[in-house]
């Protein structure tokens, strides 16, 4: 039967606890989806810092797990059928962990698919659009004289926030009173947009009626506060 040692990534990031889920990540908006979900579920895991600033995500070892070279990625030594399961793409990881833990995704089939559609909304729209705001407002794109690309992504990001704001009217979480992977998928990107990307004023964040309170409720969760720091460049690996 395959073991963790059969995965080339473990030669660069050895597992001290091979019986735990191995998380290869960094605390970016996509990375914290996995760490927060693992903290929320209580599933045993071992985090490994993959420093994308140093290009470690393009190393042959990391690419052997995720050929797309993006974090996060995991290996569950106790996957389906008791066999190790390697997995990448943060949305897929959230869905897998929700099913494994039987938490944070509704049991009712119709509500389950409604939750999944909001995860896909984040993956297909929120992440890509917010990321472009970050590029054009904070990174290399900020030096472009033509501000039309920035404003195109600012306008689209504001539109997406308004979609979420309408959805949250009268709701505590995206799915109502039940906190789910739809919230975990999305809220880290909102936090990043207004804080790290310095776009709070650009997108008129404080004029939204429901999104700010939703973000604050999320940030009050202890598992969220832990997961936001795992793994980080400053803290290194945290053994949990």
C-alpha positions as CSV (number, residue, x, y, z in Angstrom):
1,X,0.0,0.0,0.0
2,X,1.4,3.5,-0.9
3,X,2.8,5.6,2.0
4,X,3.7,9.2,2.4
5,X,7.3,8.4,1.5
6,X,6.2,7.5,-2.0
7,X,5.4,11.2,-2.6
8,X,8.4,13.2,-3.8
9,X,7.2,16.3,-2.0
10,X,8.0,14.6,1.3
11,X,11.7,14.6,0.5
12,X,11.8,18.4,0.6
13,X,9.2,18.8,3.3
14,X,9.5,15.6,5.5
15,X,6.6,14.5,7.6
16,X,7.2,14.4,11.3
17,X,3.7,13.0,11.8
18,X,3.0,10.8,8.8
19,X,-0.4,9.8,10.2
20,X,-1.7,13.4,9.9
21,X,-3.0,15.3,6.9
22,X,0.0,17.1,5.3
23,X,-0.7,20.7,4.4
24,X,1.7,22.5,2.0
25,X,0.8,26.1,2.0
26,X,1.3,29.8,2.9
27,X,-1.1,32.1,4.7
28,X,-2.4,33.8,1.5
29,X,-6.1,34.2,0.8
30,X,-6.2,30.8,-0.9
31,X,-3.8,29.2,1.6
32,X,-5.8,30.1,4.7
33,X,-8.9,28.4,3.3
34,X,-7.2,25.1,4.0
35,X,-5.6,26.0,7.3
36,X,-8.8,27.6,8.7
37,X,-10.9,24.6,7.6
38,X,-8.4,22.2,9.3
39,X,-8.6,24.3,12.5
40,X,-12.4,24.5,12.3
41,X,-12.8,20.7,11.9
42,X,-10.1,19.6,14.3
43,X,-8.7,17.1,11.8
44,X,-5.1,16.3,12.8
45,X,-2.7,17.9,10.3
46,X,0.9,19.0,9.9
47,X,1.6,22.3,8.1
48,X,4.6,22.9,5.8
49,X,5.5,26.4,4.7
50,X,5.9,26.7,0.9
51,X,7.5,30.1,0.4
52,X,6.1,31.3,-2.9
53,X,8.3,34.4,-2.7
54,X,11.3,32.1,-3.1
55,X,9.7,30.1,-5.8
56,X,9.4,26.9,-3.7
57,X,6.0,26.3,-5.3
58,X,7.8,25.8,-8.7
59,X,10.3,23.2,-7.3
60,X,10.1,19.8,-8.8
61,X,9.0,18.4,-5.4
62,X,6.0,20.7,-5.1
63,X,5.1,20.3,-8.8
64,X,5.0,16.6,-8.3
65,X,2.0,17.2,-6.0
66,X,0.4,20.2,-7.9
67,X,1.6,20.5,-11.5
68,X,0.0,23.9,-11.6
69,X,2.4,25.2,-9.0
70,X,-0.2,26.8,-6.7
71,X,-0.8,26.6,-2.9
72,X,-2.5,25.0,-1.0
73,X,-2.1,21.3,-1.6
74,X,-2.6,18.4,0.8
75,X,-1.9,14.7,1.2
76,X,-4.3,12.8,3.4
77,X,-2.6,9.6,4.5
78,X,-6.0,8.1,5.3
79,X,-7.9,9.0,2.1
80,X,-10.8,7.0,0.5
81,X,-10.3,3.3,1.0
82,X,-7.5,4.0,3.5
83,X,-5.1,5.0,0.7
84,X,-3.2,8.3,0.7
85,X,-5.0,11.0,-1.3
86,X,-3.0,13.9,-2.8
87,X,-5.2,16.9,-3.6
88,X,-4.8,20.5,-4.9
89,X,-7.1,23.4,-5.6
90,X,-8.4,25.1,-2.5
91,X,-12.1,24.7,-3.4
92,X,-11.7,20.9,-3.9
93,X,-9.7,20.7,-0.6
94,X,-12.6,22.5,1.2
95,X,-15.1,20.2,-0.2
96,X,-13.1,17.1,0.6
97,X,-12.4,18.1,4.2
98,X,-16.0,19.0,4.7
99,X,-17.1,15.6,3.6
100,X,-14.3,13.9,5.6
101,X,-15.3,15.7,8.8
102,X,-19.0,15.8,8.0
103,X,-19.0,19.4,9.0
104,X,-19.5,22.9,7.4
105,X,-21.5,21.6,4.4
106,X,-25.3,20.9,4.7
107,X,-26.5,17.3,4.7
108,X,-29.6,18.2,2.7
109,X,-28.7,17.6,-1.0
110,X,-30.3,20.8,-2.3
111,X,-28.6,23.0,0.3
112,X,-25.3,21.1,-0.3
113,X,-25.4,22.1,-3.9
114,X,-26.4,25.7,-3.1
115,X,-23.3,25.8,-0.8
116,X,-21.1,24.4,-3.6
117,X,-22.3,27.0,-6.1
118,X,-21.2,29.8,-3.7
119,X,-17.8,28.1,-3.4
120,X,-17.5,28.1,-7.2
121,X,-18.6,31.8,-7.2
122,X,-15.6,32.6,-5.1
123,X,-13.2,30.5,-7.1
124,X,-14.4,31.8,-10.5
125,X,-15.1,35.4,-9.7
126,X,-14.1,36.8,-6.3
127,X,-10.5,35.4,-6.2
128,X,-9.5,36.3,-9.8
129,X,-11.1,39.8,-9.7
130,X,-9.8,40.8,-6.2
131,X,-6.3,39.5,-7.2
132,X,-6.2,41.8,-10.2
133,X,-7.1,44.8,-7.9
134,X,-4.1,43.8,-5.8
135,X,-1.8,43.7,-8.8
136,X,-2.9,47.0,-10.2
137,X,-3.3,48.8,-6.8
138,X,-0.3,47.5,-4.9
139,X,2.1,45.6,-7.0
140,X,3.8,46.2,-10.4
141,X,0.5,47.4,-12.0
142,X,0.4,50.4,-9.7
143,X,3.0,52.1,-11.8
144,X,1.0,51.9,-15.0
145,X,0.0,55.3,-16.1
146,X,-3.2,54.0,-17.7
147,X,-5.6,53.5,-14.8
148,X,-8.4,51.9,-16.8
149,X,-7.3,48.3,-16.0
150,X,-7.3,49.1,-12.3
151,X,-10.8,50.7,-12.5
152,X,-12.2,47.8,-14.5
153,X,-11.2,45.4,-11.8
154,X,-12.3,47.8,-9.0
155,X,-15.7,48.1,-10.6
156,X,-16.1,44.4,-11.0
157,X,-14.9,43.7,-7.4
158,X,-17.5,46.2,-6.1
159,X,-20.2,44.5,-8.2
160,X,-19.2,41.1,-6.7
161,X,-19.3,42.6,-3.2
162,X,-22.8,43.9,-3.9
163,X,-23.9,40.4,-4.9
164,X,-22.6,39.1,-1.6
165,X,-24.2,42.0,0.3
166,X,-27.6,41.3,-1.2
167,X,-27.2,37.6,-0.4
168,X,-26.4,38.3,3.3
169,X,-29.4,40.5,3.9
170,X,-31.2,38.9,6.8
171,X,-28.6,36.1,7.0
172,X,-25.7,35.5,9.4
173,X,-23.7,33.5,6.9
174,X,-24.1,32.8,3.2
175,X,-26.3,29.8,3.9
176,X,-28.3,31.5,6.6
177,X,-27.6,30.4,10.2
178,X,-25.2,27.7,9.1
179,X,-21.5,28.5,8.7
180,X,-20.1,26.6,5.8
181,X,-17.2,26.3,3.4
182,X,-18.9,29.0,1.3
183,X,-17.9,31.5,4.0
184,X,-14.5,30.0,4.6
185,X,-13.7,30.2,0.8
186,X,-14.7,33.8,0.5
187,X,-13.9,35.8,3.6
188,X,-10.1,35.6,3.5
189,X,-10.3,37.3,0.1
190,X,-12.4,40.1,1.4
191,X,-10.0,40.7,4.3
192,X,-7.1,40.7,1.9
193,X,-8.8,43.2,-0.5
194,X,-9.4,45.8,2.1
195,X,-6.3,45.4,4.2
196,X,-3.4,43.9,2.3
197,X,-4.3,45.3,-1.1
198,X,-5.2,48.7,0.5
199,X,-8.4,48.8,-1.5
200,X,-10.9,49.7,1.2
201,X,-11.6,53.2,-0.1
202,X,-11.3,52.2,-3.7
203,X,-14.2,49.8,-3.5
204,X,-16.3,51.9,-1.0
205,X,-16.2,49.0,1.4
206,X,-17.8,50.9,4.3
207,X,-20.9,51.7,2.3
208,X,-21.8,48.0,2.2
209,X,-24.7,47.1,4.6
210,X,-24.0,43.4,5.4
211,X,-20.5,42.4,4.3
212,X,-18.5,44.2,7.0
213,X,-20.5,42.6,9.8
214,X,-20.1,39.2,8.1
215,X,-16.3,39.7,8.0
216,X,-16.2,40.7,11.7
217,X,-18.2,37.7,12.8
218,X,-15.8,35.5,10.9
219,X,-12.7,37.1,12.5
220,X,-14.1,36.5,15.9
221,X,-13.9,32.8,15.5
222,X,-10.8,31.4,17.3
223,X,-10.2,28.8,14.6
224,X,-10.1,31.6,12.0
225,X,-7.6,33.5,14.0
226,X,-5.4,30.5,14.3
227,X,-5.7,29.5,10.7
228,X,-4.9,33.0,9.4
229,X,-1.4,32.5,10.8
230,X,-0.7,29.0,9.6
231,X,1.8,28.6,8.0
232,X,3.4,32.0,7.8
233,X,6.8,33.3,6.8
234,X,7.2,34.8,10.2
235,X,6.0,32.0,12.4
236,X,7.3,29.1,10.3
237,X,5.7,25.7,10.7
238,X,3.2,25.3,13.5
239,X,2.8,21.8,14.8
240,X,-0.9,21.1,15.2
